[in-house]
Amino acid sequence: MKKKISILYIIFLISLIIFYNNQLINRVDANNKKESVNLLVINSYHQGHYWESFVIEGLEKKLKENSNFDVNIKIEYLDFRNRNDEAYQKSFKEMLENKYPKGSIDILCSVNDEAYNFIKDNTVEESSVFYNLPTIFCGVDKKSEAVEDEIHINLNDTYNLIQLILELIPKVENLNLIVEDSGYGSAVFEEVVKFINYYSNQNIDITYIKGDYIEEIISQLIGQNYIPNSVNIVAGEFQYKESGIFLKPEDTIKFIQEYNSSPIFSNDQTYLKAGIVGGCVDTGQEHGEQAADLIIKIINKEDILDTYANSNVITKSYIDYKGLYKYGIDPTRVDNDMIVFNKKIYEPMWSEGTKKVALSILAIILLSIFIMVKRVIKIKRKYSMEQQLQKRKEDRENLKSDFIVNLSHELRTPINIIVNTTKVIKIKLREDRVDKESIEEKLDIINNNSYRLLKISNNIIDITNSESGLFKLVEKNENIVSVVEEAFISSLEFSKLKNIEMIFDTSDEEIITGIDKIQMQRVMLNLLSNAIKYTNKGGSILVTVKELSDEVEIIVKDNGIGIPESKINEIFHRFYQVDYSINRVNEGSGIGLCIVKDIVEYHNGRIVVNSKVGKGSEFKIYLPIKILNIDIELNSDFSYDISTIARVEMSDVNK
Ligand code: ADP
């Protein structure tokens, strides 16, 4: 196979030796008036061989870019690894001469040593159809009398490869040279031997592992004793013995790795990124492009000596980042001009030790940041909690003072009424203007306002008891439907005052559950008194009772003024009233719903509210249905009947 930088120099020398003259036939296409030139490329290998394919790729690309003339590229494969004896070469020559009669080919090009030898041996006679044709040679590895090694040493990929290996692995003791059995293979071997001596004064053994078949290579690897500090160099392509199929480059590398654990390097582009640790590679494409440049110059009848002087294909070193760590190679030995692949942008070229130290430092920094962030969050949380508590405290204080203002107003109104009414009665008695009807009316006023005072004081007592945990339920199995209905009926006389339509609806006549009847009646009356209070004259209130699977649902729904969305969650708070203004329409202390919620929750139930301003409100109570085993005797200090409770709870409904 292939190349060597030196080949380009050979190309030119040979081109000059064989020379090109004015024999170029000017074929002009009748349509586009472009000159067309026929180029015959003879490839030493078969179609699909990697490096040679890269050469053709570069050649075609460069020639296509040149729009002044068309170059018809014809490729013939010598396929020397199949057969390469004299008889075969003779028949190959005959085939070419029959296929391409004199004058049909303008320029010859060979890729690799075997094709170079073929052209050199078969075109020198005048009788040859290819006699005197300008000829370009690519990828010739075998030394030629035309090559001055010393001149080209710095451009040589094998030299650079040895340099690379010794830079990365300075203690190397053995080189396994795994090469195909070809001119290319033996050229690499010769160069390795030469450059090892030239470059290093170390005692490095070279083991020559040669073969066309992978099986031959494996058997030589198996036969080898373990050698420490060994490096493998692979070059050329290998076949399976039985099928003759060529291995994919990755498969060749896998086989070698299976039988030898040393790092693999190569100067063969075929193996780049196929699993090797690194290599020095001059690409086939670049060789092809330089050959194309020469062809163009030949067609243009330019002096190619200048090109010869300037020609060089740059060898580049490639390193697999992951391979470095796999084989314990110190990444700091990698030079800046080496191309590192398989490396993420954030991955550093640090030694394993440095990496560990850096990772530990990074971990400590991250941990410190984490701890600091946690602390800051904790402090912030504490601060915001303190702020919240402070705000709550302030809100509570505000609510309390609002409550006191409101409460004194609440107390003052009935007290004033009682005092004034009493005065009126007294005056009437003194003046002997006693009229039974008016006295009764005045006494009713005093009575009602006394109930208002009683409601306020009851609420204050209940809320204080509830806060200090003294509030106790006296539960009994009751028909909740009739409890709700009784409260509903006793509210009717108050709803009439505002001409409000009252509807009671139930799915069941009887739902028995353990409740504190008096407290539940207070709950109902409280909700009903609110509904009446906050529903305009002529409105309507609907009360429903319904048995659900394991609970009872009680709804008090009105079409009154409604509650703003932002206030809905507040109305159950102690002392809270949506409207604190002095001119507010309804009386009330803002404690009722707080007690309602407490009582419902003491029954293990819950209360939900839906409301829309201007549309009305809906209070839903859910109580678990539970049957008590022992009926507890009613043991209440106050033995009100429902109408008394109603009078108390409804005492603040205005006419
Ligand atoms: P109050 O004694 O002031 O009525 P509550 O605790 O019973 O106190 O109610 C708290 C506040 O909730 C009331 O001031 C009122 O603004 C609002 N509210 C309660 N029920 C209704 C309702 N059915 N419609 C509109 N607003 C209501």
Boltz pocket constraint, residues with backbone or C-beta under 6 A from the ligand:
constraints:
  - pocket:
      binder: B
      contacts: [[A, 526], [A, 527], [A, 530], [A, 531], [A, 534], [A, 535], [A, 558], [A, 560], [A, 561], [A, 562], [A, 563], [A, 571], [A, 573], [A, 576], [A, 577], [A, 578], [A, 579], [A, 587], [A, 588], [A, 589], [A, 590], [A, 591], [A, 592], [A, 593], [A, 594], [A, 617]]
      max_distance: 6.0
